[in-house]
Structure formats: C-alpha cells, structure tokens
Amino acid sequence: MRAAHLFLLFPALTILACESGDRPLQDAAVGGAPDEAAVRGEIDRTNRRLSDLVSRAAFDSIADLYTADAVVMPQNMPEVTGLDSIRAFWVSSARELGISSLELETTDVEVAGDLAVETGHYTLAMQPQGGAAVTDSGKYIVVWKRQPDGSWKLHRDIFNSSMPAPQG
C-alpha cells in the first residue's frame, strides 16, 4: 500500500514542480519554456542599451544586438540582411539623418519557444545636416531569437513612422 501512495505522489509533485513560476531564464536554454517576465526584462535591458548606444553615437555597436542572420526592414527602403549590412545601415542612417536619440516603449511581448515578438512605439530625434530638427514617432515589431547561451537578440526588426507622409 505504501508503494501505491508513492506512485501517486510522484506525478503530483512533478506537476507542481512544472507549474512553478520560479524557472529562471537559463532553464529555458536547456529545453524548458522561457519565463515571459524574464524574457521581457531582457528585452527591456537590450532596448535601454540600444537607446544608450544611439545617444552616445555608437552606431557601429548596434549590430551586436542582432542575430547573425538578422533582417531589418526600414520604411521606404529595401530590407537589410546580415550583421555587416545592418552595421552599415545604422552608421549611414545616423550620419544622413543626424540621429541623436531613440526612445522605445514596449507595449507587448509574446513568447513562443525560442522566439519572442515585441510590439511597441518609438520616438526618434534627428537633425539632418543643414536641416531643421525633426522628431519622428512610429511603431515597430521585433522578433527576438533566443541564443544558445540563453540570451535574446533582435532577429527581425520592422518599424515605420506614424507621422503624415511629406507632401511634395
């Protein structure tokens, strides 16, 4: 009879252990489901780092936040694929547009396995050389991909302005 109790107790303890919300993000790297709050925290930290890199004009370092096979899909431009092209995109865009600050506001994060989808809004301050200062605001979607070390990087990045199109 005692063996029967242990036989019934083991599955109950296993279920309780699996339902625990205390799984760290690193557990996800060994096959468990990622903790959504931990993923959101890492996305928030990376977004703060991105904003910091922009404010310090360290545009060549932004590509380090992306996966090796990342794709950036900017408005009114062809897609930008791979780290070297993404690095060149950020550097040339910053130079051309005079980008000085970027604020990101995450509105939602959904996690599914090794991918997370972030939606949000951005505010971008810039002053093109010889032009007036401009503030753009818009929306974005980023697909994040979990890396073998458990970290998360931008994998697909699309953004577009919410401002009216220039008349001309």
OpenMM code with the backbone's topology and positions (N, CA, C; nanometers):
from openmm import Vec3, app, unit

residues = "MET ARG ALA ALA HIS LEU PHE LEU LEU PHE PRO ALA LEU THR ILE LEU ALA CYS GLU SER GLY ASP ARG PRO LEU GLN ASP ALA ALA VAL GLY GLY ALA PRO ASP GLU ALA ALA VAL ARG GLY GLU ILE ASP ARG THR ASN ARG ARG LEU SER ASP LEU VAL SER ARG ALA ALA PHE ASP SER ILE ALA ASP LEU TYR THR ALA ASP ALA VAL VAL MET PRO GLN ASN MET PRO GLU VAL THR GLY LEU ASP SER ILE ARG ALA PHE TRP VAL SER SER ALA ARG GLU LEU GLY ILE SER SER LEU GLU LEU GLU THR THR ASP VAL GLU VAL ALA GLY ASP LEU ALA VAL GLU THR GLY HIS TYR THR LEU ALA MET GLN PRO GLN GLY GLY ALA ALA VAL THR ASP SER GLY LYS TYR ILE VAL VAL TRP LYS ARG GLN PRO ASP GLY SER TRP LYS LEU HIS ARG ASP ILE PHE ASN SER SER MET PRO ALA PRO GLN GLY".split()
positions = [
    Vec3(0.0821, -0.1191, 0.0000),
    Vec3(0.0000, 0.0000, 0.0000),
    Vec3(0.0869, 0.1260, 0.0000),
    Vec3(0.1958, 0.1230, 0.0752),
    Vec3(0.2864, 0.2367, 0.0822),
    Vec3(0.3431, 0.2667, -0.0573),
    Vec3(0.3781, 0.1685, -0.1356),
    Vec3(0.4307, 0.1872, -0.2704),
    Vec3(0.3262, 0.2543, -0.3592),
    Vec3(0.1999, 0.2217, -0.3414),
    Vec3(0.0938, 0.2834, -0.4206),
    Vec3(0.0834, 0.4319, -0.3906),
    Vec3(0.0988, 0.4701, -0.2654),
    Vec3(0.0952, 0.6124, -0.2290),
    Vec3(0.2108, 0.6885, -0.2943),
    Vec3(0.3299, 0.6282, -0.2922),
    Vec3(0.4448, 0.6926, -0.3564),
    Vec3(0.4223, 0.7029, -0.5069),
    Vec3(0.3615, 0.6011, -0.5658),
    Vec3(0.3339, 0.6008, -0.7093),
    Vec3(0.2403, 0.7160, -0.7456),
    Vec3(0.1431, 0.7465, -0.6599),
    Vec3(0.0504, 0.8565, -0.6847),
    Vec3(0.1117, 0.9921, -0.6478),
    Vec3(0.1980, 0.9942, -0.5484),
    Vec3(0.2576, 1.1188, -0.5034),
    Vec3(0.3594, 1.1738, -0.6038),
    Vec3(0.4368, 1.0877, -0.6688),
    Vec3(0.5400, 1.1322, -0.7621),
    Vec3(0.4825, 1.2152, -0.8771),
    Vec3(0.3753, 1.1712, -0.9466),
    Vec3(0.3203, 1.2555, -1.0535),
    Vec3(0.2676, 1.3886, -1.0019),
    Vec3(0.2087, 1.3899, -0.8824),
    Vec3(0.1571, 1.5155, -0.8282),
    Vec3(0.2709, 1.6130, -0.8007),
    Vec3(0.3804, 1.5664, -0.7438),
    Vec3(0.4951, 1.6532, -0.7192),
    Vec3(0.5566, 1.7013, -0.8497),
    Vec3(0.5613, 1.6153, -0.9499),
    Vec3(0.6155, 1.6536, -1.0805),
    Vec3(0.5319, 1.7646, -1.1425),
    Vec3(0.3998, 1.7532, -1.1343),
    Vec3(0.3111, 1.8565, -1.1895),
    Vec3(0.3316, 1.9872, -1.1153),
    Vec3(0.3386, 1.9828, -0.9824),
    Vec3(0.3601, 2.1047, -0.9043),
    Vec3(0.4934, 2.1697, -0.9390),
    Vec3(0.5972, 2.0904, -0.9565),
    Vec3(0.7282, 2.1452, -0.9907),
    Vec3(0.7257, 2.2105, -1.1274),
    Vec3(0.6553, 2.1524, -1.2221),
    Vec3(0.6485, 2.2075, -1.3572),
    Vec3(0.5674, 2.3358, -1.3622),
    Vec3(0.4733, 2.3531, -1.2700),
    Vec3(0.3896, 2.4722, -1.2711),
    Vec3(0.4536, 2.5876, -1.1960),
    Vec3(0.5678, 2.5656, -1.1360),
    Vec3(0.6330, 2.6724, -1.0597),
    Vec3(0.6704, 2.7871, -1.1515),
    Vec3(0.6441, 2.9085, -1.1087),
    Vec3(0.6787, 3.0268, -1.1866),
    Vec3(0.8197, 3.0744, -1.1583),
    Vec3(0.9001, 2.9951, -1.0882),
    Vec3(1.0332, 3.0386, -1.0488),
    Vec3(1.1421, 2.9907, -1.1436),
    Vec3(1.1066, 2.9430, -1.2625),
    Vec3(1.2077, 2.8948, -1.3543),
    Vec3(1.2886, 3.0119, -1.4074),
    Vec3(1.4193, 3.0119, -1.3895),
    Vec3(1.4992, 3.1214, -1.4425),
    Vec3(1.5120, 3.1109, -1.5931),
    Vec3(1.5522, 3.2205, -1.6553),
    Vec3(1.5693, 3.2251, -1.8000),
    Vec3(1.6694, 3.1203, -1.8466),
    Vec3(1.7721, 3.0924, -1.7664),
    Vec3(1.8717, 2.9946, -1.8066),
    Vec3(1.8103, 2.8556, -1.8210),
    Vec3(1.7074, 2.8225, -1.7425),
    Vec3(1.6431, 2.6926, -1.7570),
    Vec3(1.5853, 2.6776, -1.8964),
    Vec3(1.5445, 2.7871, -1.9569),
    Vec3(1.4888, 2.7822, -2.0910),
    Vec3(1.5925, 2.7337, -2.1901),
    Vec3(1.7204, 2.7633, -2.1657),
    Vec3(1.8255, 2.7245, -2.2589),
    Vec3(1.8465, 2.5741, -2.2593),
    Vec3(1.7996, 2.5031, -2.1575),
    Vec3(1.8161, 2.3586, -2.1542),
    Vec3(1.6856, 2.2872, -2.1844),
    Vec3(1.5931, 2.3560, -2.2506),
    Vec3(1.4750, 2.2881, -2.3001),
    Vec3(1.3440, 2.3263, -2.2366),
    Vec3(1.3443, 2.3957, -2.1233),
    Vec3(1.2192, 2.4354, -2.0609),
    Vec3(1.1596, 2.5556, -2.1307),
    Vec3(1.0341, 2.5833, -2.1007),
    Vec3(0.9681, 2.7009, -2.1572),
    Vec3(1.0260, 2.8263, -2.0929),
    Vec3(1.0509, 2.9301, -2.1732),
    Vec3(1.1068, 3.0519, -2.1145),
    Vec3(1.0058, 3.1229, -2.0251),
    Vec3(1.0549, 3.1865, -1.9221),
    Vec3(0.9733, 3.2652, -1.8322),
    Vec3(0.9466, 3.3996, -1.9002),
    Vec3(0.8182, 3.4316, -1.9275),
    Vec3(0.7843, 3.5521, -2.0034),
    Vec3(0.8316, 3.6793, -1.9352),
    Vec3(0.8231, 3.6855, -1.8043),
    Vec3(0.8688, 3.8053, -1.7329),
    Vec3(1.0196, 3.8223, -1.7482),
    Vec3(1.0941, 3.7136, -1.7431),
    Vec3(1.2397, 3.7210, -1.7594),
    Vec3(1.2755, 3.7629, -1.9017),
    Vec3(1.2045, 3.7109, -2.0000),
    Vec3(1.2291, 3.7497, -2.1394),
    Vec3(1.1989, 3.8976, -2.1566),
    Vec3(1.0873, 3.9424, -2.1029),
    Vec3(1.0507, 4.0851, -2.1113),
    Vec3(1.1593, 4.1708, -2.0466),
    Vec3(1.2114, 4.1275, -1.9335),
    Vec3(1.3185, 4.2009, -1.8670),
    Vec3(1.4432, 4.2111, -1.9533),
    Vec3(1.4789, 4.1024, -2.0194),
    Vec3(1.5974, 4.1057, -2.1062),
    Vec3(1.5734, 4.1957, -2.2272),
    Vec3(1.4541, 4.1913, -2.2841),
    Vec3(1.4205, 4.2801, -2.3955),
    Vec3(1.4280, 4.4260, -2.3503),
    Vec3(1.3744, 4.4561, -2.2335),
    Vec3(1.3807, 4.5928, -2.1806),
    Vec3(1.5255, 4.6387, -2.1628),
    Vec3(1.6107, 4.5512, -2.1101),
    Vec3(1.7524, 4.5860, -2.0904),
    Vec3(1.8211, 4.6116, -2.2246),
    Vec3(1.7934, 4.5278, -2.3228),
    Vec3(1.8549, 4.5459, -2.4545),
    Vec3(1.8049, 4.6735, -2.5203),
    Vec3(1.6763, 4.7036, -2.5047),
    Vec3(1.6229, 4.8284, -2.5605),
    Vec3(1.6879, 4.9507, -2.4948),
    Vec3(1.7116, 4.9445, -2.3638),
    Vec3(1.7815, 5.0553, -2.2968),
    Vec3(1.9235, 5.0682, -2.3506),
    Vec3(1.9868, 4.9546, -2.3747),
    Vec3(2.1235, 4.9572, -2.4312),
    Vec3(2.1218, 5.0184, -2.5709),
    Vec3(2.0236, 4.9816, -2.6528),
    Vec3(2.0112, 5.0383, -2.7871),
    Vec3(1.9945, 5.1899, -2.7791),
    Vec3(1.9057, 5.2362, -2.6931),
    Vec3(1.8858, 5.3805, -2.6765),
    Vec3(2.0136, 5.4489, -2.6304),
    Vec3(2.0871, 5.3847, -2.5404),
    Vec3(2.2138, 5.4401, -2.4920),
    Vec3(2.3163, 5.4487, -2.6043),
    Vec3(2.3259, 5.3448, -2.6858),
    Vec3(2.4199, 5.3465, -2.7981),
    Vec3(2.3873, 5.4604, -2.8942),
    Vec3(2.2586, 5.4831, -2.9194),
    Vec3(2.2181, 5.5930, -3.0069),
    Vec3(2.2570, 5.7263, -2.9440),
    Vec3(2.2285, 5.7456, -2.8170),
    Vec3(2.2589, 5.8743, -2.7519),
    Vec3(2.4089, 5.9014, -2.7465),
    Vec3(2.4902, 5.7954, -2.7440),
    Vec3(2.6357, 5.8119, -2.7428),
    Vec3(2.6952, 5.8113, -2.8837),
    Vec3(2.6082, 5.8034, -2.9851),
    Vec3(2.6509, 5.7972, -3.1259),
    Vec3(2.7425, 5.6779, -3.1521),
    Vec3(2.7181, 5.5674, -3.0821),
    Vec3(2.7952, 5.4443, -3.1006),
    Vec3(2.7195, 5.3526, -3.1971),
    Vec3(2.6881, 5.4054, -3.3134),
    Vec3(2.6023, 5.3347, -3.4088),
    Vec3(2.6647, 5.2060, -3.4618),
    Vec3(2.7968, 5.2001, -3.4681),
    Vec3(2.8625, 5.0793, -3.5175),
    Vec3(2.8458, 4.9617, -3.4222),
    Vec3(2.8104, 4.9870, -3.2959),
    Vec3(2.7915, 4.8792, -3.1978),
    Vec3(2.6494, 4.8236, -3.1957),
    Vec3(2.5565, 4.8910, -3.2615),
    Vec3(2.4167, 4.8469, -3.2576),
    Vec3(2.3999, 4.7088, -3.3204),
    Vec3(2.4760, 4.6791, -3.4241),
    Vec3(2.4633, 4.5491, -3.4909),
    Vec3(2.4910, 4.4327, -3.3961),
    Vec3(2.5669, 4.4548, -3.2900),
    Vec3(2.5976, 4.3486, -3.1936),
    Vec3(2.4730, 4.2988, -3.1207),
    Vec3(2.3638, 4.3749, -3.1270),
    Vec3(2.2398, 4.3368, -3.0598),
    Vec3(2.1545, 4.2420, -3.1448),
    Vec3(2.1956, 4.2195, -3.2696),
    Vec3(2.1200, 4.1390, -3.3655),
    Vec3(2.1807, 4.0001, -3.3822),
    Vec3(2.0976, 3.9047, -3.4264),
    Vec3(2.1461, 3.7708, -3.4607),
    Vec3(2.2304, 3.7800, -3.5882),
    Vec3(2.3107, 3.6775, -3.6127),
    Vec3(2.3985, 3.6765, -3.7304),
    Vec3(2.3201, 3.6846, -3.8613),
    Vec3(2.2001, 3.6288, -3.8633),
    Vec3(2.1193, 3.6283, -3.9862),
    Vec3(1.9970, 3.7201, -3.9748),
    Vec3(2.0135, 3.8262, -3.8981),
    Vec3(1.9032, 3.9204, -3.8753),
    Vec3(1.8650, 3.9935, -4.0035),
    Vec3(1.7410, 4.0442, -4.0023),
    Vec3(1.6896, 4.1252, -4.1122),
    Vec3(1.6233, 4.2488, -4.0518),
    Vec3(1.6612, 4.3676, -4.1024),
    Vec3(1.5980, 4.4925, -4.0644),
    Vec3(1.5165, 4.5381, -4.1848),
    Vec3(1.3918, 4.5784, -4.1600),
    Vec3(1.3019, 4.6203, -4.2681),
    Vec3(1.2568, 4.7640, -4.2445),
    Vec3(1.3422, 4.8611, -4.2826),
    Vec3(1.3068, 5.0012, -4.2620),
    Vec3(1.2027, 5.0488, -4.3632),
    Vec3(1.1342, 5.1522, -4.3254),
    Vec3(1.0309, 5.2115, -4.4114),
    Vec3(1.0948, 5.2707, -4.5373),
    Vec3(1.0316, 5.2498, -4.6508),
    Vec3(1.0721, 5.3091, -4.7788),
    Vec3(1.2126, 5.2713, -4.8233),
    Vec3(1.2590, 5.1546, -4.7809),
    Vec3(1.3922, 5.1071, -4.8181),
    Vec3(1.3883, 4.9566, -4.8363),
    Vec3(1.4854, 4.9031, -4.9108),
    Vec3(1.4959, 4.7564, -4.9182),
    Vec3(1.5348, 4.6993, -4.7821),
    Vec3(1.5072, 4.5707, -4.7627),
    Vec3(1.5469, 4.5077, -4.6372),
    Vec3(1.6988, 4.5029, -4.6274),
    Vec3(1.7462, 4.4985, -4.5034),
    Vec3(1.8891, 4.4966, -4.4735),
    Vec3(1.9169, 4.3637, -4.4038),
    Vec3(2.0044, 4.2814, -4.4613),
    Vec3(2.0267, 4.1458, -4.4121),
    Vec3(2.1720, 4.1243, -4.3710),
    Vec3(2.1916, 4.0651, -4.2543),
    Vec3(2.3250, 4.0301, -4.2066),
    Vec3(2.3884, 4.1422, -4.1257),
    Vec3(2.4800, 4.1041, -4.0375),
    Vec3(2.5380, 4.1995, -3.9434),
    Vec3(2.6173, 4.3109, -4.0101),
    Vec3(2.6960, 4.2799, -4.1111),
    Vec3(2.7746, 4.3848, -4.1772),
    Vec3(2.6835, 4.4881, -4.2422),
    Vec3(2.5782, 4.4414, -4.3081),
    Vec3(2.4838, 4.5336, -4.3722),
    Vec3(2.4043, 4.6130, -4.2682),
    Vec3(2.3680, 4.5480, -4.1582),
    Vec3(2.2941, 4.6179, -4.0516),
    Vec3(2.3833, 4.7244, -3.9877),
    Vec3(2.5089, 4.6915, -3.9653),
    Vec3(2.6034, 4.7891, -3.9098),
    Vec3(2.6138, 4.9096, -4.0046),
    Vec3(2.6318, 4.8833, -4.1341),
    Vec3(2.6425, 4.9913, -4.2327),
    Vec3(2.5130, 5.0732, -4.2383),
    Vec3(2.3983, 5.0065, -4.2278),
    Vec3(2.2698, 5.0766, -4.2285),
    Vec3(2.2601, 5.1760, -4.1138),
    Vec3(2.2928, 5.1296, -3.9920),
    Vec3(2.2816, 5.2180, -3.8756),
    Vec3(2.3795, 5.3344, -3.8851),
    Vec3(2.5026, 5.3078, -3.9261),
    Vec3(2.6028, 5.4138, -3.9356),
    Vec3(2.5629, 5.5150, -4.0424),
    Vec3(2.5232, 5.4687, -4.1601),
    Vec3(2.4884, 5.5617, -4.2679),
    Vec3(2.3582, 5.6373, -4.2375),
    Vec3(2.2610, 5.5702, -4.1781),
    Vec3(2.1354, 5.6373, -4.1415),
    Vec3(2.1611, 5.7453, -4.0378),
    Vec3(2.2437, 5.7138, -3.9393),
    Vec3(2.2744, 5.8115, -3.8344),
    Vec3(2.3443, 5.9333, -3.8934),
    Vec3(2.4376, 5.9082, -3.9849),
    Vec3(2.5108, 6.0183, -4.0470),
    Vec3(2.4168, 6.1022, -4.1339),
    Vec3(2.3381, 6.0376, -4.2153),
    Vec3(2.2488, 6.1068, -4.3084),
    Vec3(2.1376, 6.1826, -4.2366),
    Vec3(2.0783, 6.1196, -4.1354),
    Vec3(1.9635, 6.1784, -4.0673),
    Vec3(1.9995, 6.2606, -3.9442),
    Vec3(2.1225, 6.2475, -3.8960),
    Vec3(2.1612, 6.3196, -3.7751),
    Vec3(2.0860, 6.2694, -3.6522),
    Vec3(2.0743, 6.1373, -3.6405),
    Vec3(2.0006, 6.0772, -3.5284),
    Vec3(2.0721, 6.1077, -3.3975),
    Vec3(1.9958, 6.1587, -3.2987),
    Vec3(2.0559, 6.1936, -3.1699),
    Vec3(1.9949, 6.1188, -3.0515),
    Vec3(1.8722, 6.0722, -3.0642),
    Vec3(1.8142, 5.9949, -2.9543),
    Vec3(1.7037, 5.9042, -3.0067),
    Vec3(1.6841, 5.7961, -2.9330),
    Vec3(1.5812, 5.6973, -2.9653),
    Vec3(1.5190, 5.6501, -2.8352),
    Vec3(1.3881, 5.6642, -2.8255),
    Vec3(1.3144, 5.6131, -2.7100),
    Vec3(1.2249, 5.4998, -2.7583),
    Vec3(1.2269, 5.3897, -2.6862),
    Vec3(1.1447, 5.2735, -2.7202),
    Vec3(1.0483, 5.2455, -2.6061),
    Vec3(0.9240, 5.2207, -2.6406),
    Vec3(0.8219, 5.1863, -2.5416),
    Vec3(0.7578, 5.0544, -2.5834),
    Vec3(0.7888, 4.9497, -2.5120),
    Vec3(0.7310, 4.8182, -2.5400),
    Vec3(0.5868, 4.8162, -2.4927),
    Vec3(0.4965, 4.7741, -2.5807),
    Vec3(0.3563, 4.7621, -2.5403),
    Vec3(0.3160, 4.6175, -2.5156),
    Vec3(0.3886, 4.5230, -2.5767),
    Vec3(0.3511, 4.3827, -2.5599),
    Vec3(0.4686, 4.2935, -2.5966),
    Vec3(0.4814, 4.1819, -2.5263),
    Vec3(0.5779, 4.0776, -2.5603),
    Vec3(0.5061, 3.9443, -2.5493),
    Vec3(0.5149, 3.8650, -2.6542),
    Vec3(0.4611, 3.7280, -2.6534),
    Vec3(0.5763, 3.6333, -2.6805),
    Vec3(0.5858, 3.5269, -2.6004),
    Vec3(0.6956, 3.4326, -2.6111),
    Vec3(0.6419, 3.2979, -2.6554),
    Vec3(0.7102, 3.2388, -2.7535),
    Vec3(0.6758, 3.1051, -2.8018),
    Vec3(0.8058, 3.0309, -2.8307),
    Vec3(0.8469, 2.9472, -2.7367),
    Vec3(0.9697, 2.8707, -2.7561),
    Vec3(1.0912, 2.9608, -2.7626),
    Vec3(1.1685, 2.9487, -2.8712),
    Vec3(1.2914, 3.0259, -2.8877),
    Vec3(1.2686, 3.1608, -2.9536),
    Vec3(1.1439, 3.1990, -2.9743),
    Vec3(1.1119, 3.3272, -3.0358),
    Vec3(1.0222, 3.4091, -2.9435),
    Vec3(1.0405, 3.5397, -2.9480),
    Vec3(0.9534, 3.6319, -2.8764),
    Vec3(0.9186, 3.7441, -2.9732),
    Vec3(0.7951, 3.7916, -2.9674),
    Vec3(0.7512, 3.9004, -3.0535),
    Vec3(0.7205, 4.0204, -2.9648),
    Vec3(0.7903, 4.1289, -2.9925),
    Vec3(0.7707, 4.2538, -2.9192),
    Vec3(0.7023, 4.3542, -3.0114),
    Vec3(0.6017, 4.4228, -2.9611),
    Vec3(0.5421, 4.5348, -3.0326),
    Vec3(0.5592, 4.6576, -2.9454),
    Vec3(0.5708, 4.7726, -3.0111),
    Vec3(0.5893, 4.8941, -2.9340),
    Vec3(0.5854, 5.0184, -3.0190),
    Vec3(0.6221, 5.1284, -2.9538),
    Vec3(0.6259, 5.2596, -3.0180),
    Vec3(0.7640, 5.3197, -2.9972),
    Vec3(0.8065, 5.4002, -3.0939),
    Vec3(0.9354, 5.4673, -3.0819),
    Vec3(0.9204, 5.6173, -3.1019),
    Vec3(1.0174, 5.6904, -3.0478),
    Vec3(1.0330, 5.8333, -3.0739),
    Vec3(1.1797, 5.8532, -3.1101),
    Vec3(1.2035, 5.9149, -3.2240),
    Vec3(1.3380, 5.9317, -3.2787),
    Vec3(1.3643, 6.0795, -3.3032),
    Vec3(1.4686, 6.1324, -3.2404),
    Vec3(1.5072, 6.2724, -3.2614),
    Vec3(1.6241, 6.2759, -3.3586),
    Vec3(1.6162, 6.3681, -3.4536),
    Vec3(1.7223, 6.3791, -3.5533),
    Vec3(1.7295, 6.5209, -3.6078),
    Vec3(1.8440, 6.5526, -3.6630),
    Vec3(1.8625, 6.6810, -3.7286),
    Vec3(1.9591, 6.6595, -3.8448),
    Vec3(1.9016, 6.6426, -3.9643),
    Vec3(1.9877, 6.6246, -4.0820),
    Vec3(2.0784, 6.7465, -4.0998),
    Vec3(2.1994, 6.7218, -4.1495),
    Vec3(2.2941, 6.8312, -4.1697),
    Vec3(2.2320, 6.9373, -4.2600),
    Vec3(2.2314, 7.0605, -4.2125),
    Vec3(2.1741, 7.1709, -4.2882),
    Vec3(2.0230, 7.1778, -4.2830),
    Vec3(1.9597, 7.0893, -4.2066),
    Vec3(1.8141, 7.0871, -4.1974),
    Vec3(1.7648, 7.1176, -4.0576),
    Vec3(1.6353, 7.1263, -4.0460),
    Vec3(1.5715, 7.1529, -3.9170),
    Vec3(1.5638, 7.0249, -3.8338),
    Vec3(1.5608, 7.0430, -3.7030),
    Vec3(1.5430, 6.9297, -3.6119),
    Vec3(1.4049, 6.8686, -3.6347),
    Vec3(1.3995, 6.7360, -3.6300),
    Vec3(1.2764, 6.6626, -3.6558),
    Vec3(1.2607, 6.5567, -3.5474),
    Vec3(1.1376, 6.5378, -3.5033),
    Vec3(1.1060, 6.4261, -3.4139),
    Vec3(1.0072, 6.3370, -3.4860),
    Vec3(1.0447, 6.2118, -3.5018),
    Vec3(0.9581, 6.1132, -3.5662),
    Vec3(0.9051, 6.0206, -3.4578),
    Vec3(0.7829, 5.9773, -3.4739),
    Vec3(0.7288, 5.8750, -3.3845),
    Vec3(0.6599, 5.7710, -3.4699),
    Vec3(0.6641, 5.6484, -3.4232),
    Vec3(0.6052, 5.5407, -3.5009),
    Vec3(0.5909, 5.4151, -3.4181),
    Vec3(0.5738, 5.3053, -3.4896),
    Vec3(0.5531, 5.1764, -3.4235),
    Vec3(0.6499, 5.0744, -3.4815),
    Vec3(0.6675, 4.9653, -3.4065),
    Vec3(0.7612, 4.8629, -3.4507),
    Vec3(0.7167, 4.7252, -3.4041),
    Vec3(0.7705, 4.6263, -3.4720),
    Vec3(0.7600, 4.4870, -3.4303),
    Vec3(0.9006, 4.4287, -3.4399),
    Vec3(0.9444, 4.3621, -3.3345),
    Vec3(1.0724, 4.2929, -3.3354),
    Vec3(1.0464, 4.1473, -3.2997),
    Vec3(1.1005, 4.0577, -3.3807),
    Vec3(1.1034, 3.9163, -3.3461),
    Vec3(1.2408, 3.8920, -3.2846),
    Vec3(1.2414, 3.8479, -3.1613),
    Vec3(1.3636, 3.8183, -3.0875),
    Vec3(1.3895, 3.6691, -3.0954),
    Vec3(1.5158, 3.6301, -3.0964),
    Vec3(1.5512, 3.4882, -3.1024),
    Vec3(1.6469, 3.4546, -2.9883),
    Vec3(1.6118, 3.3487, -2.9164),
    Vec3(1.6961, 3.3032, -2.8058),
    Vec3(1.8235, 3.2408, -2.8623),
    Vec3(1.9355, 3.2800, -2.8045),
    Vec3(2.0660, 3.2315, -2.8472),
    Vec3(2.1061, 3.1092, -2.7650),
    Vec3(2.2032, 3.0312, -2.8124),
    Vec3(2.2450, 2.9112, -2.7382),
    Vec3(2.2855, 2.9390, -2.5934),
    Vec3(2.3339, 3.0609, -2.5648),
    Vec3(2.3735, 3.0930, -2.4265),
    Vec3(2.2553, 3.1384, -2.3408),
    Vec3(2.1331, 3.1397, -2.3986),
    Vec3(2.0138, 3.1797, -2.3248),
    Vec3(1.9782, 3.3264, -2.3414),
    Vec3(2.0663, 3.4059, -2.4019),
    Vec3(2.0371, 3.5482, -2.4237),
    Vec3(1.9411, 3.5624, -2.5424),
    Vec3(1.8862, 3.6826, -2.5570),
    Vec3(1.7921, 3.7112, -2.6652),
    Vec3(1.8471, 3.8236, -2.7507),
    Vec3(1.8367, 3.8076, -2.8848),
    Vec3(1.8839, 3.9099, -2.9779),
    Vec3(1.7743, 3.9412, -3.0793),
    Vec3(1.7824, 4.0620, -3.1346),
    Vec3(1.6891, 4.1015, -3.2397),
    Vec3(1.7148, 4.0140, -3.3620),
    Vec3(1.6083, 3.9586, -3.4178),
    Vec3(1.6205, 3.8678, -3.5318),
    Vec3(1.5516, 3.9259, -3.6560),
    Vec3(1.4346, 3.9809, -3.6369),
    Vec3(1.3615, 4.0506, -3.7439),
    Vec3(1.3127, 4.1821, -3.6844),
    Vec3(1.3388, 4.2922, -3.7533),
    Vec3(1.3136, 4.4250, -3.6987),
    Vec3(1.2456, 4.5082, -3.8068),
    Vec3(1.1201, 4.5475, -3.7830),
    Vec3(1.0477, 4.6315, -3.8779),
    Vec3(0.9875, 4.7491, -3.8033),
    Vec3(0.9983, 4.8664, -3.8621),
    Vec3(0.9456, 4.9866, -3.7990),
    Vec3(0.8982, 5.0818, -3.9069),
    Vec3(0.7985, 5.1620, -3.8722),
    Vec3(0.7507, 5.2635, -3.9656),
    Vec3(0.6879, 5.3789, -3.8905),
    Vec3(0.6957, 5.4926, -3.9544),
    Vec3(0.6531, 5.6170, -3.8945),
    Vec3(0.5012, 5.6246, -3.8833),
    Vec3(0.4558, 5.6944, -3.7815),
    Vec3(0.3140, 5.7244, -3.7680),
    Vec3(0.2846, 5.8688, -3.8101),
    Vec3(0.3896, 5.9387, -3.8533),
    Vec3(0.3761, 6.0776, -3.8948),
    Vec3(0.3185, 6.0831, -4.0369),
    Vec3(0.2485, 6.1907, -4.0702),
    Vec3(0.1963, 6.2038, -4.2067),
    Vec3(0.3104, 6.2056, -4.3085),
    Vec3(0.2850, 6.1485, -4.4244),
    Vec3(0.3849, 6.1482, -4.5317),
    Vec3(0.4082, 6.2919, -4.5786),
    Vec3(0.5354, 6.3248, -4.6090),
    Vec3(0.5628, 6.4615, -4.6570),
    Vec3(0.4891, 6.4877, -4.7884),
    Vec3(0.4389, 6.6086, -4.8015),
    Vec3(0.3707, 6.6494, -4.9245),
    Vec3(0.4757, 6.7082, -5.0190),
    Vec3(0.4666, 6.6710, -5.1418),
    Vec3(0.5685, 6.7260, -5.2272),
    Vec3(0.5402, 6.7052, -5.3648),
] * unit.nanometer
topology = app.Topology()
chain = topology.addChain("A")
for resn in residues:
    res = topology.addResidue(resn, chain)
    for name in ("N", "CA", "C"):
        topology.addAtom(name, app.Element.getBySymbol(name[0]), res)
